[in-house]
């Protein structure tokens, strides 16, 4: 059973439906793997082993009668601690919720469980998800399985770390400025931030509403691209609560003719220089796709400097106010050090009102950027500017350091990160595939082909 924990979620689901595996066997294999690696990576912070075993038993009894709960029947999953899970402590990494037990699942969680997934536990997140280092005052720091002295990224760092180690087949992360894509890059897995308005944020520690509606999205994380395609349609669509969600159908990546796609690529966005190994892997990925697509041009998205500046101004105008309101809402009197900087910096803490002119400028910039897709169907670029950071390293001297990621939150475009190579020191290197709004099918199709050409997920040394 040791090998099955590294299978794709698609392969596991098929084996469960064919009764080549039982849900009980799969759950035990993942729990055993969590027990083995979690003392070193501190990724899983709440384990629901009893309820997981009970649910697996129920699902196996149904399977024995030829009945199946849904496409994820018996699939073991974990969920980022920023999302509510009924009956399981859900802290969001903030002290005011240290003992908070939600009465119901967040809709995206409920949808996975209704599809037959078995929830094993919760994974670590920085406080309120608002940091690139997965660390908080409740559970402490998570470690990268490729190098324990390095970060798994943030804010979905615990999610990415346990998936990479085979402790979970599928996860849900959240992404406000790169929080799915950066950890996927750091830990060598795959993750997608969907189009703004795809997935409901009800039951998330940073709830729907306000300026973050256009930035934050919930999306799946897994070892393989095909697993993202399996999970994404399940969690999308209106929930009757989050007013920003739009009922737009998701296209089938199998229906995409890659040979007709026009792709722009860049390894340097002109804002901050990416690590040489990242530039090398992105260039190699573009070369690998060259013969597969209709057009492959080295072309940076126009207006990059303006988009980064607007993203910076929006975040600096809102971060302190959002943080203060959330801390008050959850009864946290003592924020952790990663948030304290926002609250002690007077230049940020005093700016809690967004100038309408800024919002108008953002919409105008988004409109100009959207014109890029008249000539291209997708963009291939770095998932981040750095390899997995050592613990305690500066996360960002400015928002420029997040520019490969945050602009796509501002624009609302879908972005997918997958492993496409390794650094000279053996760390994973991800590439990012970005598509036009509502065209996750294109991003998934291109990423799956890159995975086939370049190898995709590799096991960490743990």
C-alpha positions as CSV (number, residue, x, y, z in Angstrom):
1,X,0.0,0.0,0.0
2,X,3.0,2.3,0.2
3,X,2.9,3.2,-3.5
4,X,-0.8,4.1,-3.7
5,X,-0.3,7.3,-1.7
6,X,1.6,8.7,-4.6
7,X,-1.0,7.8,-7.2
8,X,-3.0,10.5,-8.9
9,X,-6.4,11.2,-7.4
10,X,-7.9,10.2,-10.8
11,X,-6.1,6.8,-10.6
12,X,-7.1,6.3,-6.9
13,X,-10.8,7.1,-7.7
14,X,-10.9,4.7,-10.5
15,X,-9.4,1.9,-8.4
16,X,-11.9,2.6,-5.6
17,X,-14.8,2.5,-8.1
18,X,-13.5,-0.8,-9.6
19,X,-13.1,-2.1,-6.0
20,X,-9.4,-2.8,-6.6
21,X,-8.9,-0.7,-3.4
22,X,-11.2,-0.1,-0.5
23,X,-11.8,3.3,1.0
24,X,-10.7,1.9,4.3
25,X,-7.3,0.8,2.9
26,X,-6.8,4.1,1.2
27,X,-7.6,6.1,4.3
28,X,-5.3,4.0,6.5
29,X,-2.4,4.3,3.9
30,X,-2.7,8.1,4.0
31,X,-3.0,8.3,7.8
32,X,0.1,6.1,8.1
33,X,1.9,8.4,5.8
34,X,0.8,11.5,7.8
35,X,2.1,9.8,11.0
36,X,5.4,9.2,9.3
37,X,6.1,12.6,7.8
38,X,4.1,15.1,9.8
39,X,6.5,15.3,12.8
40,X,9.1,16.7,10.4
41,X,7.0,19.0,8.2
42,X,4.2,20.1,10.6
43,X,1.7,20.3,7.7
44,X,-1.4,18.6,9.2
45,X,-2.7,20.4,12.3
46,X,-5.9,18.6,13.0
47,X,-6.5,14.9,12.3
48,X,-10.0,13.5,12.1
49,X,-9.0,9.8,12.0
50,X,-12.0,8.4,13.8
51,X,-14.6,10.1,11.6
52,X,-12.5,9.4,8.5
53,X,-12.4,5.7,9.3
54,X,-16.2,5.7,10.0
55,X,-16.9,7.4,6.7
56,X,-14.6,5.1,4.8
57,X,-16.5,2.1,6.3
58,X,-19.8,3.5,5.2
59,X,-18.5,4.1,1.7
60,X,-17.1,0.6,1.5
61,X,-20.5,-0.8,2.5
62,X,-22.1,1.2,-0.3
63,X,-19.5,0.0,-2.8
64,X,-20.2,-3.6,-1.8
65,X,-23.8,-3.0,-3.0
66,X,-22.6,-1.4,-6.2
67,X,-23.5,2.1,-5.0
68,X,-21.1,5.0,-5.1
69,X,-21.4,8.4,-3.5
70,X,-19.9,10.4,-6.4
71,X,-16.8,10.9,-8.5
72,X,-14.6,11.1,-5.4
73,X,-16.0,8.1,-3.6
74,X,-13.5,7.1,-0.9
75,X,-10.8,9.6,-1.9
76,X,-8.8,10.8,1.1
77,X,-8.4,14.6,1.2
78,X,-7.2,17.3,3.5
79,X,-8.4,20.9,3.7
80,X,-6.6,24.2,4.5
81,X,-7.4,25.4,7.9
82,X,-8.7,28.7,6.5
83,X,-11.9,26.9,5.4
84,X,-14.7,25.8,7.8
85,X,-15.1,22.1,8.4
86,X,-18.1,20.9,10.5
87,X,-17.1,19.3,13.8
88,X,-13.3,20.0,13.3
89,X,-11.4,22.9,14.8
90,X,-10.9,25.5,12.1
91,X,-8.6,28.3,13.4
92,X,-7.5,30.2,10.3
93,X,-4.2,30.5,12.2
94,X,-5.5,33.2,14.5
95,X,-5.7,32.9,18.3
96,X,-9.3,34.1,18.6
97,X,-10.4,30.9,16.8
98,X,-8.1,28.5,18.7
99,X,-11.1,26.4,19.8
100,X,-13.6,27.4,17.0
101,X,-15.6,24.4,15.7
102,X,-17.8,25.3,12.8
103,X,-21.3,23.9,12.7
104,X,-21.2,23.4,8.9
105,X,-18.7,22.9,6.1
106,X,-17.8,25.7,3.8
107,X,-19.7,25.1,0.5
108,X,-16.6,24.1,-1.4
109,X,-15.8,21.5,1.3
110,X,-19.3,20.3,1.4
111,X,-19.3,19.7,-2.3
112,X,-16.1,17.6,-2.2
113,X,-17.6,15.5,0.7
114,X,-20.9,15.1,-1.2
115,X,-18.9,13.8,-4.1
116,X,-17.6,11.1,-1.8
117,X,-14.3,12.5,-0.5
118,X,-13.1,11.5,3.0
119,X,-11.8,14.3,5.1
120,X,-8.6,13.3,7.0
121,X,-7.8,16.6,8.6
122,X,-6.8,20.3,8.3
123,X,-3.5,21.8,7.1
124,X,-1.5,24.7,8.4
125,X,-1.9,28.3,7.2
126,X,-0.4,31.6,8.3
127,X,-2.7,33.8,10.3
128,X,-5.7,34.9,8.2
129,X,-3.8,33.4,5.2
130,X,-2.0,36.8,4.8
131,X,1.7,35.7,4.7
132,X,4.1,33.9,2.5
133,X,5.5,31.9,5.4
134,X,3.2,29.2,6.8
135,X,3.6,29.9,10.5
136,X,1.2,31.0,13.3
137,X,1.0,31.3,17.1
138,X,-1.2,28.2,17.4
139,X,0.5,25.5,15.4
140,X,3.9,26.9,14.6
141,X,5.9,26.6,11.4
142,X,5.5,24.2,8.5
143,X,8.5,22.9,6.6
144,X,9.3,22.1,3.0
145,X,9.6,18.4,2.4
146,X,12.4,18.9,-0.1
147,X,14.5,20.8,2.5
148,X,13.2,21.1,6.1
149,X,15.1,24.4,6.5
150,X,13.0,26.0,3.8
151,X,9.5,27.2,3.6
152,X,6.7,25.4,1.8
153,X,5.4,28.8,0.8
154,X,2.2,30.5,1.8
155,X,-0.5,30.7,2.5
156,X,-1.4,27.1,1.4
157,X,2.0,25.8,2.6
158,X,0.7,23.0,4.8
159,X,-1.6,21.9,1.9
160,X,1.3,21.7,-0.6
161,X,3.7,20.0,1.8
162,X,1.4,17.1,2.8
163,X,0.2,16.5,-0.8
164,X,3.9,16.3,-2.0
165,X,4.5,13.7,0.7
166,X,1.6,11.5,-0.2
167,X,-0.4,12.2,2.9
168,X,-3.4,13.4,1.0
169,X,-4.7,12.9,-2.6
170,X,-6.3,16.3,-2.9
171,X,-6.6,19.7,-1.2
172,X,-8.4,23.0,-1.3
173,X,-6.2,26.1,-1.0
174,X,-7.0,29.8,-1.3
175,X,-5.1,32.4,-3.3
176,X,-5.2,36.2,-2.8
177,X,-1.7,37.0,-4.1
178,X,-0.2,33.6,-5.1
179,X,-1.2,31.5,-2.1
180,X,-2.0,28.4,-4.2
181,X,0.6,28.8,-7.0
182,X,3.7,29.7,-4.9
183,X,3.4,26.7,-2.5
184,X,2.7,24.4,-5.5
185,X,6.0,25.8,-7.1
186,X,7.9,25.4,-3.8
187,X,6.7,21.9,-3.1
188,X,6.6,20.5,-6.7
189,X,2.9,19.9,-7.0
190,X,0.1,21.4,-9.1
191,X,-2.5,24.0,-8.1
192,X,-4.9,26.3,-9.8
193,X,-6.4,29.7,-8.9
194,X,-9.6,29.8,-10.9
195,X,-11.2,32.9,-12.5
196,X,-12.5,35.4,-10.1
197,X,-16.1,34.5,-9.5
198,X,-15.8,30.8,-10.0
199,X,-15.8,29.5,-6.5
200,X,-17.7,30.7,-3.4
201,X,-15.7,32.1,-0.4
202,X,-18.5,31.4,2.1
203,X,-16.9,29.8,5.2
204,X,-13.4,31.1,4.4
205,X,-11.4,33.0,7.1
206,X,-11.3,35.9,4.7
207,X,-15.0,36.0,3.7
208,X,-16.6,37.3,0.6
209,X,-17.3,41.0,0.2
210,X,-15.1,44.1,-0.1
211,X,-12.2,44.7,-2.4
212,X,-10.8,41.2,-1.8
213,X,-13.6,39.7,-3.8
214,X,-11.7,40.4,-7.0
215,X,-8.5,38.9,-5.5
216,X,-9.2,35.8,-3.5
217,X,-10.3,32.5,-5.0
218,X,-10.5,28.9,-3.7
219,X,-8.9,26.3,-5.9
220,X,-7.8,22.6,-5.8
221,X,-4.2,21.4,-5.2
222,X,-2.9,18.0,-6.1
223,X,0.2,16.1,-7.4
224,X,-1.0,15.9,-10.9
225,X,-2.8,18.3,-13.3
226,X,-5.6,15.8,-14.2
227,X,-6.6,15.8,-10.5
228,X,-7.2,19.6,-10.7
229,X,-9.5,18.9,-13.7
230,X,-11.3,16.3,-11.7
231,X,-11.9,18.5,-8.7
232,X,-12.5,22.0,-10.1
233,X,-16.0,21.4,-11.6
234,X,-17.2,20.0,-8.3
235,X,-16.4,23.1,-6.2
236,X,-17.5,25.8,-8.7
237,X,-20.8,27.6,-9.0
238,X,-23.1,29.7,-6.9
239,X,-23.9,28.7,-3.4
240,X,-26.8,31.1,-2.8
241,X,-24.7,33.1,-0.4
242,X,-21.6,34.6,-2.0
243,X,-22.9,37.2,-4.4
244,X,-19.8,37.4,-6.5
245,X,-20.0,33.8,-7.9
246,X,-21.1,33.5,-11.5
247,X,-22.7,30.4,-13.0
248,X,-20.4,30.1,-16.0
249,X,-19.9,26.5,-17.3
250,X,-16.4,25.0,-17.2
251,X,-15.0,23.8,-20.5
252,X,-13.6,20.3,-21.0
253,X,-9.8,20.4,-21.3
254,X,-10.0,17.2,-23.3
255,X,-11.9,19.2,-26.0
256,X,-9.0,21.7,-26.4
257,X,-6.9,21.3,-29.6
258,X,-3.5,22.3,-28.3
259,X,-2.1,22.5,-31.9
260,X,-4.3,25.6,-32.5
261,X,-3.3,27.5,-29.4
262,X,-1.3,30.8,-29.5
263,X,1.0,31.1,-26.5
264,X,3.0,34.0,-25.2
265,X,5.9,33.3,-22.8
266,X,8.4,35.2,-20.7
267,X,10.9,34.3,-18.0
268,X,11.6,37.9,-17.0
269,X,8.7,40.3,-16.5
270,X,10.8,43.4,-16.4
271,X,9.9,44.1,-12.8
272,X,12.1,41.7,-10.8
273,X,14.5,39.1,-12.2
274,X,13.6,35.5,-11.5
275,X,16.2,33.0,-10.2
276,X,18.3,31.7,-13.1
277,X,17.1,28.1,-12.6
278,X,13.5,29.4,-12.9
279,X,14.3,31.3,-16.1
280,X,16.0,28.1,-17.5
281,X,13.0,25.9,-16.7
282,X,10.5,28.3,-18.1
283,X,12.5,28.7,-21.3
284,X,12.8,24.9,-21.6
285,X,9.0,24.6,-21.1
286,X,8.4,27.0,-23.9
287,X,10.8,25.1,-26.1
288,X,9.0,21.8,-25.3
289,X,5.7,23.3,-26.3
290,X,7.0,25.0,-29.5
291,X,6.2,22.1,-31.7
292,X,2.9,21.4,-30.0
293,X,1.1,24.7,-30.5
294,X,0.2,27.0,-33.4
295,X,2.3,29.9,-32.2
296,X,4.8,30.5,-29.4
297,X,6.1,34.0,-29.0
298,X,8.4,35.5,-26.4
299,X,6.2,38.4,-25.2
300,X,5.6,40.0,-21.9
301,X,2.1,41.2,-21.0
302,X,2.0,44.9,-21.8
303,X,1.5,47.4,-19.0
304,X,3.2,45.1,-16.4
305,X,4.6,48.0,-14.4
306,X,1.2,49.7,-14.1
307,X,-0.5,46.5,-13.1
308,X,2.0,45.8,-10.3
309,X,1.8,49.4,-9.1
310,X,-2.0,49.3,-9.0
311,X,-1.9,45.9,-7.2
312,X,0.5,47.4,-4.7
313,X,-1.6,50.5,-4.1
314,X,-4.8,48.5,-3.6
315,X,-3.1,46.2,-1.1
316,X,-1.5,49.0,0.8
317,X,-4.8,50.9,0.9
318,X,-6.7,48.0,2.3
319,X,-4.5,45.4,4.1
320,X,-4.4,47.1,7.5
321,X,-8.1,47.8,7.6
322,X,-9.0,44.3,6.5
323,X,-6.7,42.7,9.1
324,X,-8.0,44.9,11.9
325,X,-11.6,44.0,11.1
326,X,-10.9,40.3,10.8
327,X,-9.0,40.2,14.1
328,X,-11.9,42.0,15.8
329,X,-14.4,39.7,14.2
330,X,-12.6,36.6,15.5
331,X,-11.7,38.0,18.9
332,X,-7.9,37.9,18.4
333,X,-6.2,40.4,20.8
334,X,-2.7,39.2,19.9
335,X,-1.9,39.0,16.2
336,X,1.2,37.1,15.2
337,X,4.4,38.9,14.0
338,X,3.6,38.4,10.3
339,X,0.5,40.6,10.7
340,X,2.0,43.0,13.3
341,X,4.1,44.7,10.6
342,X,1.0,45.9,8.8
343,X,-0.5,47.2,11.9
344,X,2.6,49.1,13.3
345,X,3.5,50.6,9.9
346,X,1.7,54.0,10.1
347,X,2.0,54.5,6.4
348,X,-0.2,51.4,5.9
349,X,-2.3,51.4,9.1
350,X,-3.7,54.8,8.4
351,X,-5.0,54.0,4.9
352,X,-8.2,52.2,5.1
353,X,-10.2,53.9,2.4
354,X,-10.0,53.1,-1.3
355,X,-10.0,56.1,-3.6
356,X,-12.7,55.6,-6.2
357,X,-10.2,56.8,-8.8
358,X,-8.0,53.8,-7.9
359,X,-10.8,51.4,-8.6
360,X,-11.5,53.2,-11.9
361,X,-7.8,52.9,-12.8
362,X,-7.8,49.2,-12.0
363,X,-10.8,48.5,-14.2
364,X,-9.2,50.5,-17.1
365,X,-6.0,48.6,-16.7
366,X,-7.9,45.3,-16.6
367,X,-9.7,46.2,-19.8
368,X,-6.4,47.1,-21.6
369,X,-4.8,43.8,-20.4
370,X,-7.8,41.8,-21.6
371,X,-7.0,42.9,-25.2
372,X,-3.9,40.7,-25.0
373,X,-6.1,37.6,-25.5
374,X,-7.1,38.9,-29.0
375,X,-3.7,37.6,-30.1
376,X,-2.9,34.9,-27.6
377,X,-4.8,32.1,-25.9
378,X,-2.5,31.5,-22.9
379,X,0.6,32.8,-21.2
380,X,3.6,30.7,-19.9
381,X,5.7,32.4,-17.2
382,X,7.4,31.8,-13.8
383,X,5.3,30.7,-10.8
384,X,7.4,33.0,-8.6
385,X,10.7,34.9,-8.8
386,X,12.5,32.7,-6.2
387,X,13.0,29.0,-5.3
388,X,11.7,27.8,-1.9
389,X,12.9,30.4,0.6
390,X,14.9,29.5,3.7
391,X,12.9,30.0,6.9
392,X,13.1,33.5,8.1
393,X,14.1,35.0,4.8
394,X,12.5,38.2,3.8
395,X,9.3,37.4,2.0
396,X,9.2,40.5,0.0
397,X,11.0,43.8,0.0
398,X,8.0,45.2,-1.8
399,X,5.0,43.9,-3.7
400,X,7.3,43.8,-6.8
401,X,8.6,40.5,-5.4
402,X,5.1,39.0,-5.9
403,X,4.6,40.5,-9.4
404,X,4.7,37.1,-11.3
405,X,1.6,36.1,-9.2
406,X,-0.3,39.1,-7.9
407,X,-1.1,40.7,-11.2
408,X,-3.3,37.7,-12.1
409,X,-5.3,38.2,-8.9
410,X,-5.8,41.8,-9.8
411,X,-6.8,40.8,-13.3
412,X,-9.0,37.9,-12.1
413,X,-7.5,35.5,-14.7
414,X,-7.0,31.8,-14.0
415,X,-3.5,30.7,-13.2
416,X,-2.1,27.2,-12.8
417,X,1.3,26.2,-11.4
418,X,2.9,22.8,-12.0
419,X,6.4,21.3,-11.5
420,X,8.4,21.5,-14.8
421,X,11.9,20.9,-13.6
422,X,14.4,21.1,-10.7
423,X,17.0,23.6,-9.6
424,X,20.7,22.8,-9.6
425,X,20.3,22.1,-5.8
426,X,17.3,19.7,-6.4
427,X,14.5,22.0,-5.4
428,X,11.3,21.9,-7.4
429,X,10.7,24.5,-10.1
430,X,7.2,25.3,-11.2
431,X,5.9,27.1,-14.3
432,X,2.7,29.1,-14.5
433,X,0.1,28.8,-17.2
434,X,-2.4,31.6,-17.4
435,X,-5.5,31.8,-19.6
436,X,-8.3,34.3,-20.3
437,X,-11.2,34.6,-17.9
438,X,-13.3,31.5,-17.7
439,X,-10.8,29.5,-19.8
440,X,-9.5,27.1,-17.2
441,X,-9.9,24.4,-19.8
442,X,-7.1,25.9,-21.9
443,X,-4.8,26.3,-18.8
444,X,-5.5,22.7,-17.8
445,X,-4.9,21.3,-21.3
446,X,-1.6,23.1,-21.7
447,X,-0.4,22.2,-18.2
448,X,-1.3,18.5,-18.7
449,X,0.7,18.4,-21.9
450,X,3.7,20.1,-20.2
451,X,3.4,17.5,-17.5
452,X,3.6,14.7,-20.1
453,X,6.6,16.4,-21.8
454,X,8.6,17.3,-18.7
455,X,7.6,14.8,-16.0
456,X,5.6,16.8,-13.6
457,X,5.5,15.7,-9.9
458,X,8.6,14.0,-8.3
459,X,8.6,12.6,-4.8
460,X,10.4,14.5,-2.0
461,X,13.3,12.8,-0.2
462,X,11.2,12.3,3.0
